[in-house]
Amino acid sequence: PSSGAWRQVLSGISTQEFGELVGKVNLEADQPNFAVLLGRVMLGEEGSPGGGVSAQHVAAATRCAAPMYKAALVQALVPLCSPALDSAGGALVRQELSQWDQVVCEAHLPPVIAQAP
């Protein structure tokens, strides 16, 4: 099927289903590549405002991914986010990462905004 046909099929999946699909990739090292492929199909060739990969998709995929590849997955998916991740989206993704993975992904996530006391 054409990418348009795949986009129609994939546009109806939930963020949790997106994560589960990524997590079911048997060769764990391919999970980030599959997530990007899936994200690009969801975005379409030109990208679509308000559609495609969201912070919720990145968080769900990170939650379901193999621990060794969570940072690589975040680094690969964040550039596909539409709209770009904001502080709240970054916080959502950070919840799914170990402290070390948060350090590794720091350049890809928006800065944490300190809350007023």
Secondary structure, 3 states (H helix, E strand, C coil): CCHHHHHHHHCCCCHHHHHHHHHCCCCHHHHHHHHHHHHHHHHCCCCCCCCCECHHHHHHHHHHCCHHHHHHHHHHHHHHECCCCCHHHHHHHHCCCCHHHHHHHHHHCCCCCCCCC
